[in-house]
Amino acid sequence: MKVEAYLVNSFTANGSGGNPAGVVLNADNLSNEAKLAIAQAVGYSETAFVSQDDEVDFELSFFTITGEVDFCGHATLAAFSTMHQKGMVAEGQYVQRTKAGLLTVTIESNGNIVMELKLPEYLGMFSYEAISELIGIDPAVLESTQLPIEVISTGLPDIIVPVPCGYLDRIQVNESLLSDFCKKHDVIGIHAFELCDENSGLTASCRNFAPLFGIPEESATGSASGALACYLTKHLGGEHTSRFTFEQGRAMDCISIITASVTSKEQDILKVMVGGFAHEVGLQEISV
Protein backbone atom coordinates (compact mmCIF):
# COMPACT_ATOMS: atom_id res chain seq x y z
CA MET A 1 0.00 0.00 0.00
CA LYS A 2 1.24 3.46 -0.88
CA VAL A 3 0.63 6.32 1.54
CA GLU A 4 1.07 10.04 0.89
CA ALA A 5 2.65 12.14 3.64
CA TYR A 6 2.47 15.91 3.35
CA LEU A 7 5.62 17.67 4.54
CA VAL A 8 4.69 20.84 6.39
CA ASN A 9 6.61 23.52 8.29
CA SER A 10 4.73 24.70 11.40
CA PHE A 11 5.02 27.95 13.32
CA THR A 12 6.66 29.68 10.37
CA ALA A 13 7.79 33.29 10.62
CA ASN A 14 6.74 35.25 7.51
CA GLY A 15 6.65 32.04 5.50
CA SER A 16 10.09 30.77 6.50
CA GLY A 17 11.60 28.75 9.32
CA GLY A 18 9.28 26.65 11.40
CA ASN A 19 9.39 23.05 12.53
CA PRO A 20 8.72 20.29 9.97
CA ALA A 21 6.03 17.70 10.57
CA GLY A 22 4.55 14.94 8.46
CA VAL A 23 0.80 14.79 7.89
CA VAL A 24 -1.06 11.68 6.73
CA LEU A 25 -4.75 12.18 5.94
CA ASN A 26 -7.37 9.39 5.81
CA ALA A 27 -5.32 7.23 8.18
CA ASP A 28 -8.28 5.18 9.46
CA ASN A 29 -6.97 1.83 8.20
CA LEU A 30 -3.35 2.22 9.27
CA SER A 31 -2.07 0.09 12.14
CA ASN A 32 0.23 1.55 14.77
CA GLU A 33 3.06 -0.46 13.25
CA ALA A 34 2.39 1.11 9.85
CA LYS A 35 2.17 4.58 11.39
CA LEU A 36 5.54 4.13 13.07
CA ALA A 37 7.10 2.91 9.81
CA ILE A 38 5.69 5.94 7.98
CA ALA A 39 6.94 8.33 10.68
CA GLN A 40 10.39 6.77 10.40
CA ALA A 41 10.33 7.11 6.61
CA VAL A 42 9.33 10.77 6.88
CA GLY A 43 12.12 11.22 9.42
CA TYR A 44 10.75 14.32 11.14
CA SER A 45 10.39 14.73 14.89
CA GLU A 46 6.65 14.01 14.61
CA THR A 47 4.09 12.90 12.05
CA ALA A 48 0.35 13.40 12.56
CA PHE A 49 -2.22 10.85 11.37
CA VAL A 50 -5.78 12.09 10.78
CA SER A 51 -8.73 9.71 11.05
CA GLN A 52 -12.50 10.05 11.18
CA ASP A 53 -14.27 9.96 14.55
CA ASP A 54 -17.85 8.99 15.42
CA GLU A 55 -18.32 11.67 18.08
CA VAL A 56 -16.05 14.61 17.27
CA ASP A 57 -14.62 16.07 14.06
CA PHE A 58 -11.35 14.14 13.80
CA GLU A 59 -9.09 11.76 15.67
CA LEU A 60 -5.38 12.55 15.56
CA SER A 61 -2.48 10.34 16.58
CA PHE A 62 1.16 11.37 16.69
CA PHE A 63 4.30 9.33 16.11
CA THR A 64 7.96 10.22 16.51
CA ILE A 65 10.62 8.09 14.87
CA THR A 66 10.72 5.99 18.05
CA GLY A 67 7.04 5.61 18.96
CA GLU A 68 3.67 7.18 19.69
CA VAL A 69 3.24 10.28 21.87
CA ASP A 70 -0.01 11.57 23.37
CA PHE A 71 0.07 14.96 21.68
CA CYS A 72 2.12 17.19 19.42
CA GLY A 73 1.37 20.87 18.94
CA HIS A 74 3.30 21.57 15.77
CA ALA A 75 1.98 18.41 14.08
CA THR A 76 -1.60 19.39 15.04
CA LEU A 77 -1.03 22.79 13.44
CA ALA A 78 0.41 21.10 10.35
CA ALA A 79 -2.55 18.72 10.07
CA PHE A 80 -5.29 21.33 10.33
CA SER A 81 -3.45 23.77 8.08
CA THR A 82 -3.12 21.03 5.46
CA MET A 83 -6.82 20.14 5.68
CA HIS A 84 -7.70 23.83 5.37
CA GLN A 85 -5.46 24.35 2.35
CA LYS A 86 -6.91 21.20 0.69
CA GLY A 87 -10.45 22.50 1.20
CA MET A 88 -11.38 19.70 3.62
CA VAL A 89 -12.27 22.18 6.37
CA ALA A 90 -13.33 25.83 6.34
CA GLU A 91 -12.54 28.49 8.90
CA GLY A 92 -14.19 27.80 12.22
CA GLN A 93 -13.79 25.64 15.31
CA TYR A 94 -13.24 21.88 15.35
CA VAL A 95 -12.72 19.23 18.02
CA GLN A 96 -9.94 16.68 17.79
CA ARG A 97 -9.67 13.49 19.82
CA THR A 98 -6.12 12.89 21.03
CA LYS A 99 -4.59 10.73 23.73
CA ALA A 100 -4.24 13.99 25.69
CA GLY A 101 -8.04 14.44 25.54
CA LEU A 102 -10.63 16.24 23.43
CA LEU A 103 -9.17 19.58 22.32
CA THR A 104 -10.53 22.39 20.16
CA VAL A 105 -8.75 23.79 17.11
CA THR A 106 -9.77 27.11 15.56
CA ILE A 107 -8.96 27.96 11.94
CA GLU A 108 -8.95 31.71 11.35
CA SER A 109 -9.72 33.36 8.02
CA ASN A 110 -6.03 34.22 7.43
CA GLY A 111 -4.96 30.59 7.92
CA ASN A 112 -3.71 31.03 11.47
CA ILE A 113 -4.36 27.87 13.48
CA VAL A 114 -5.05 28.20 17.23
CA MET A 115 -5.05 25.03 19.33
CA GLU A 116 -6.45 24.39 22.76
CA LEU A 117 -4.07 22.50 25.03
CA LYS A 118 -4.75 20.53 28.18
CA LEU A 119 -4.94 22.53 31.36
CA PRO A 120 -1.55 22.54 33.07
CA GLU A 121 -0.35 19.85 35.43
CA TYR A 122 2.44 20.98 37.75
CA LEU A 123 4.52 17.86 38.29
CA GLY A 124 7.34 19.01 40.55
CA MET A 125 10.59 20.92 40.55
CA PHE A 126 14.28 20.14 40.09
CA SER A 127 17.31 21.75 41.67
CA TYR A 128 19.63 23.99 39.69
CA GLU A 129 22.42 21.47 40.40
CA ALA A 130 20.44 18.58 38.89
CA ILE A 131 19.83 20.44 35.62
CA SER A 132 23.23 22.15 35.43
CA GLU A 133 25.16 19.10 34.27
CA LEU A 134 22.54 18.30 31.65
CA ILE A 135 22.88 21.64 29.83
CA GLY A 136 26.40 22.82 30.72
CA ILE A 137 25.34 25.96 32.59
CA ASP A 138 26.70 26.61 36.11
CA PRO A 139 24.11 26.20 38.92
CA ALA A 140 24.84 29.71 40.22
CA VAL A 141 24.02 31.13 36.78
CA LEU A 142 20.70 29.26 36.71
CA GLU A 143 19.90 30.37 40.26
CA SER A 144 20.53 34.01 39.33
CA THR A 145 17.22 34.06 37.43
CA GLN A 146 15.43 33.68 40.80
CA LEU A 147 12.93 31.51 38.96
CA PRO A 148 12.36 27.80 39.62
CA ILE A 149 12.97 24.85 37.32
CA GLU A 150 9.58 23.17 37.06
CA VAL A 151 7.99 20.26 35.21
CA ILE A 152 4.71 21.34 33.58
CA SER A 153 2.49 19.42 31.17
CA THR A 154 -0.13 20.85 28.84
CA GLY A 155 -0.13 17.57 26.93
CA LEU A 156 3.43 16.37 27.47
CA PRO A 157 5.61 16.85 30.57
CA ASP A 158 8.48 19.26 29.90
CA ILE A 159 11.15 20.61 32.22
CA ILE A 160 10.87 24.41 32.01
CA VAL A 161 14.34 25.88 32.56
CA PRO A 162 14.89 29.66 32.81
CA VAL A 163 18.34 30.98 31.92
CA PRO A 164 19.65 34.55 32.16
CA CYS A 165 19.70 36.73 29.07
CA GLY A 166 22.69 35.83 26.92
CA TYR A 167 22.95 32.23 28.10
CA LEU A 168 20.37 30.50 25.93
CA ASP A 169 22.75 30.05 22.99
CA ARG A 170 25.48 28.81 25.35
CA ILE A 171 23.58 25.68 26.32
CA GLN A 172 25.52 22.50 25.54
CA VAL A 173 23.27 19.49 26.10
CA ASN A 174 24.73 16.19 27.26
CA GLU A 175 22.31 14.04 25.26
CA SER A 176 23.15 10.78 27.01
CA LEU A 177 22.70 12.26 30.49
CA LEU A 178 19.54 14.09 29.48
CA SER A 179 18.01 10.95 27.93
CA ASP A 180 18.74 8.94 31.08
CA PHE A 181 17.36 11.75 33.26
CA CYS A 182 14.14 12.00 31.22
CA LYS A 183 13.62 8.25 31.29
CA LYS A 184 14.17 8.15 35.05
CA HIS A 185 11.77 11.02 35.77
CA ASP A 186 9.22 10.23 33.03
CA VAL A 187 9.50 13.56 31.23
CA ILE A 188 9.89 14.44 27.55
CA GLY A 189 12.80 16.87 27.63
CA ILE A 190 13.99 20.37 28.47
CA HIS A 191 12.36 23.58 27.32
CA ALA A 192 14.81 26.37 28.14
CA PHE A 193 14.03 30.06 27.76
CA GLU A 194 15.43 33.54 28.28
CA LEU A 195 13.14 36.53 28.69
CA CYS A 196 13.33 39.21 25.98
CA ASP A 197 13.36 42.99 26.16
CA GLU A 198 9.77 44.24 26.19
CA ASN A 199 10.49 46.42 23.14
CA SER A 200 11.46 43.38 21.03
CA GLY A 201 7.88 42.25 20.49
CA LEU A 202 8.85 38.86 21.91
CA THR A 203 8.14 37.47 25.37
CA ALA A 204 10.96 34.92 25.36
CA SER A 205 13.43 33.07 23.17
CA CYS A 206 13.36 29.31 23.63
CA ARG A 207 15.20 26.08 22.92
CA ASN A 208 13.79 22.56 23.24
CA PHE A 209 15.74 19.31 23.65
CA ALA A 210 14.25 15.81 23.69
CA PRO A 211 17.02 13.35 22.71
CA LEU A 212 15.22 10.44 24.41
CA PHE A 213 12.65 10.69 21.61
CA GLY A 214 15.17 11.15 18.81
CA ILE A 215 15.01 14.96 18.90
CA PRO A 216 18.43 16.53 19.66
CA GLU A 217 16.84 19.98 19.29
CA GLU A 218 13.49 21.16 17.97
CA SER A 219 12.82 24.49 16.25
CA ALA A 220 9.20 24.89 17.44
CA THR A 221 7.34 23.04 20.18
CA GLY A 222 3.66 23.77 20.64
CA SER A 223 2.91 21.83 23.81
CA ALA A 224 6.02 23.14 25.60
CA SER A 225 5.08 26.69 24.56
CA GLY A 226 1.75 26.20 26.30
CA ALA A 227 3.55 24.92 29.38
CA LEU A 228 5.87 27.94 29.31
CA ALA A 229 2.90 30.31 29.03
CA CYS A 230 1.41 28.71 32.16
CA TYR A 231 4.79 28.91 33.91
CA LEU A 232 5.12 32.63 33.18
CA THR A 233 1.53 33.28 34.25
CA LYS A 234 2.16 31.42 37.51
CA HIS A 235 5.52 32.93 38.41
CA LEU A 236 5.43 36.40 36.84
CA GLY A 237 1.79 37.24 37.42
CA GLY A 238 -1.01 38.22 35.10
CA GLU A 239 -4.76 38.17 35.53
CA HIS A 240 -7.52 37.41 33.05
CA THR A 241 -5.92 36.76 29.63
CA SER A 242 -2.15 36.87 29.23
CA ARG A 243 -0.70 36.78 25.70
CA PHE A 244 2.80 35.67 24.79
CA THR A 245 4.95 35.54 21.66
CA PHE A 246 7.81 33.06 21.67
CA GLU A 247 10.75 32.70 19.32
CA GLN A 248 12.34 29.27 18.93
CA GLY A 249 14.95 27.75 16.62
CA ARG A 250 17.42 30.66 16.55
CA ALA A 251 20.38 28.42 17.38
CA MET A 252 19.35 26.13 14.52
CA ASP A 253 19.11 29.01 11.99
CA CYS A 254 15.44 28.12 11.66
CA ILE A 255 13.46 30.76 13.53
CA SER A 256 9.87 29.98 14.43
CA ILE A 257 7.19 32.18 15.97
CA ILE A 258 4.65 30.71 18.39
CA THR A 259 1.83 32.67 20.00
CA ALA A 260 0.20 31.58 23.24
CA SER A 261 -2.54 32.81 25.51
CA VAL A 262 -3.61 31.83 29.00
CA THR A 263 -7.00 32.69 30.46
CA SER A 264 -6.95 32.69 34.25
CA LYS A 265 -9.03 33.73 37.23
CA GLU A 266 -7.20 34.37 40.49
CA GLN A 267 -4.83 31.37 40.73
CA ASP A 268 -6.77 29.10 38.39
CA ILE A 269 -5.90 28.70 34.72
CA LEU A 270 -9.09 28.21 32.71
CA LYS A 271 -7.78 27.85 29.15
CA VAL A 272 -4.46 27.48 27.32
CA MET A 273 -4.19 28.25 23.59
CA VAL A 274 -1.22 28.08 21.21
CA GLY A 275 -1.21 29.27 17.63
CA GLY A 276 0.76 29.92 14.47
CA PHE A 277 1.00 29.52 10.71
CA ALA A 278 2.12 26.54 8.63
CA HIS A 279 3.27 26.04 5.04
CA GLU A 280 3.38 22.85 2.96
CA VAL A 281 6.85 22.23 1.53
CA GLY A 282 6.54 18.84 -0.14
CA LEU A 283 4.87 15.46 -0.55
CA GLN A 284 6.39 12.06 0.11
CA GLU A 285 5.01 8.73 -1.14
CA ILE A 286 5.73 5.84 1.20
CA SER A 287 5.16 2.10 0.71
CA VAL A 288 3.91 0.21 3.77
C-alpha positions in Angstrom: 0.0 0.0 0.0 1.2 3.5 -0.9 0.6 6.3 1.5 1.1 10.0 0.9 2.6 12.1 3.6 2.5 15.9 3.3 5.6 17.7 4.5 4.7 20.8 6.4 6.6 23.5 8.3 4.7 24.7 11.4 5.0 28.0 13.3 6.7 29.7 10.4 7.8 33.3 10.6 6.7 35.2 7.5 6.7 32.0 5.5 10.1 30.8 6.5 11.6 28.8 9.3 9.3 26.6 11.4 9.4 23.1 12.5 8.7 20.3 10.0 6.0 17.7 10.6 4.6 14.9 8.5 0.8 14.8 7.9 -1.1 11.7 6.7 -4.7 12.2 5.9 -7.4 9.4 5.8 -5.3 7.2 8.2 -8.3 5.2 9.5 -7.0 1.8 8.2 -3.4 2.2 9.3 -2.1 0.1 12.1 0.2 1.6 14.8 3.1 -0.5 13.2 2.4 1.1 9.9 2.2 4.6 11.4 5.5 4.1 13.1 7.1 2.9 9.8 5.7 5.9 8.0 6.9 8.3 10.7 10.4 6.8 10.4 10.3 7.1 6.6 9.3 10.8 6.9 12.1 11.2 9.4 10.8 14.3 11.1 10.4 14.7 14.9 6.7 14.0 14.6 4.1 12.9 12.0 0.3 13.4 12.6 -2.2 10.8 11.4 -5.8 12.1 10.8 -8.7 9.7 11.1 -12.5 10.0 11.2 -14.3 10.0 14.6 -17.8 9.0 15.4 -18.3 11.7 18.1 -16.0 14.6 17.3 -14.6 16.1 14.1 -11.3 14.1 13.8 -9.1 11.8 15.7 -5.4 12.6 15.6 -2.5 10.3 16.6 1.2 11.4 16.7 4.3 9.3 16.1 8.0 10.2 16.5 10.6 8.1 14.9 10.7 6.0 18.0 7.0 5.6 19.0 3.7 7.2 19.7 3.2 10.3 21.9 0.0 11.6 23.4 0.1 15.0 21.7 2.1 17.2 19.4 1.4 20.9 18.9 3.3 21.6 15.8 2.0 18.4 14.1 -1.6 19.4 15.0 -1.0 22.8 13.4 0.4 21.1 10.3 -2.5 18.7 10.1 -5.3 21.3 10.3 -3.5 23.8 8.1 -3.1 21.0 5.5 -6.8 20.1 5.7 -7.7 23.8 5.4 -5.5 24.3 2.4 -6.9 21.2 0.7 -10.4 22.5 1.2 -11.4 19.7 3.6 -12.3 22.2 6.4 -13.3 25.8 6.3 -12.5 28.5 8.9 -14.2 27.8 12.2 -13.8 25.6 15.3 -13.2 21.9 15.3 -12.7 19.2 18.0 -9.9 16.7 17.8 -9.7 13.5 19.8 -6.1 12.9 21.0 -4.6 10.7 23.7 -4.2 14.0 25.7 -8.0 14.4 25.5 -10.6 16.2 23.4 -9.2 19.6 22.3 -10.5 22.4 20.2 -8.8 23.8 17.1 -9.8 27.1 15.6 -9.0 28.0 11.9 -9.0 31.7 11.4 -9.7 33.4 8.0 -6.0 34.2 7.4 -5.0 30.6 7.9 -3.7 31.0 11.5 -4.4 27.9 13.5 -5.1 28.2 17.2 -5.1 25.0 19.3 -6.5 24.4 22.8 -4.1 22.5 25.0 -4.8 20.5 28.2 -4.9 22.5 31.4 -1.5 22.5 33.1 -0.3 19.9 35.4 2.4 21.0 37.8 4.5 17.9 38.3 7.3 19.0 40.5 10.6 20.9 40.6 14.3 20.1 40.1 17.3 21.8 41.7 19.6 24.0 39.7 22.4 21.5 40.4 20.4 18.6 38.9 19.8 20.4 35.6 23.2 22.2 35.4 25.2 19.1 34.3 22.5 18.3 31.6 22.9 21.6 29.8 26.4 22.8 30.7 25.3 26.0 32.6 26.7 26.6 36.1 24.1 26.2 38.9 24.8 29.7 40.2 24.0 31.1 36.8 20.7 29.3 36.7 19.9 30.4 40.3 20.5 34.0 39.3 17.2 34.1 37.4 15.4 33.7 40.8 12.9 31.5 39.0 12.4 27.8 39.6 13.0 24.8 37.3 9.6 23.2 37.1 8.0 20.3 35.2 4.7 21.3 33.6 2.5 19.4 31.2 -0.1 20.9 28.8 -0.1 17.6 26.9 3.4 16.4 27.5 5.6 16.8 30.6 8.5 19.3 29.9 11.2 20.6 32.2 10.9 24.4 32.0 14.3 25.9 32.6 14.9 29.7 32.8 18.3 31.0 31.9 19.7 34.6 32.2 19.7 36.7 29.1 22.7 35.8 26.9 23.0 32.2 28.1 20.4 30.5 25.9 22.7 30.1 23.0 25.5 28.8 25.3 23.6 25.7 26.3 25.5 22.5 25.5 23.3 19.5 26.1 24.7 16.2 27.3 22.3 14.0 25.3 23.1 10.8 27.0 22.7 12.3 30.5 19.5 14.1 29.5 18.0 10.9 27.9 18.7 8.9 31.1 17.4 11.8 33.3 14.1 12.0 31.2 13.6 8.2 31.3 14.2 8.2 35.1 11.8 11.0 35.8 9.2 10.2 33.0 9.5 13.6 31.2 9.9 14.4 27.6 12.8 16.9 27.6 14.0 20.4 28.5 12.4 23.6 27.3 14.8 26.4 28.1 14.0 30.1 27.8 15.4 33.5 28.3 13.1 36.5 28.7 13.3 39.2 26.0 13.4 43.0 26.2 9.8 44.2 26.2 10.5 46.4 23.1 11.5 43.4 21.0 7.9 42.2 20.5 8.9 38.9 21.9 8.1 37.5 25.4 11.0 34.9 25.4 13.4 33.1 23.2 13.4 29.3 23.6 15.2 26.1 22.9 13.8 22.6 23.2 15.7 19.3 23.7 14.2 15.8 23.7 17.0 13.4 22.7 15.2 10.4 24.4 12.6 10.7 21.6 15.2 11.1 18.8 15.0 15.0 18.9 18.4 16.5 19.7 16.8 20.0 19.3 13.5 21.2 18.0 12.8 24.5 16.2 9.2 24.9 17.4 7.3 23.0 20.2 3.7 23.8 20.6 2.9 21.8 23.8 6.0 23.1 25.6 5.1 26.7 24.6 1.7 26.2 26.3 3.6 24.9 29.4 5.9 27.9 29.3 2.9 30.3 29.0 1.4 28.7 32.2 4.8 28.9 33.9 5.1 32.6 33.2 1.5 33.3 34.3 2.2 31.4 37.5 5.5 32.9 38.4 5.4 36.4 36.8 1.8 37.2 37.4 -1.0 38.2 35.1 -4.8 38.2 35.5 -7.5 37.4 33.1 -5.9 36.8 29.6 -2.1 36.9 29.2 -0.7 36.8 25.7 2.8 35.7 24.8 5.0 35.5 21.7 7.8 33.1 21.7 10.8 32.7 19.3 12.3 29.3 18.9 15.0 27.7 16.6 17.4 30.7 16.6 20.4 28.4 17.4 19.3 26.1 14.5 19.1 29.0 12.0 15.4 28.1 11.7 13.5 30.8 13.5 9.9 30.0 14.4 7.2 32.2 16.0 4.7 30.7 18.4 1.8 32.7 20.0 0.2 31.6 23.2 -2.5 32.8 25.5 -3.6 31.8 29.0 -7.0 32.7 30.5 -6.9 32.7 34.2 -9.0 33.7 37.2 -7.2 34.4 40.5 -4.8 31.4 40.7 -6.8 29.1 38.4 -5.9 28.7 34.7 -9.1 28.2 32.7 -7.8 27.9 29.2 -4.5 27.5 27.3 -4.2 28.2 23.6 -1.2 28.1 21.2 -1.2 29.3 17.6 0.8 29.9 14.5 1.0 29.5 10.7 2.1 26.5 8.6 3.3 26.0 5.0 3.4 22.9 3.0 6.9 22.2 1.5 6.5 18.8 -0.1 4.9 15.5 -0.6 6.4 12.1 0.1 5.0 8.7 -1.1 5.7 5.8 1.2 5.2 2.1 0.7 3.9 0.2 3.8 
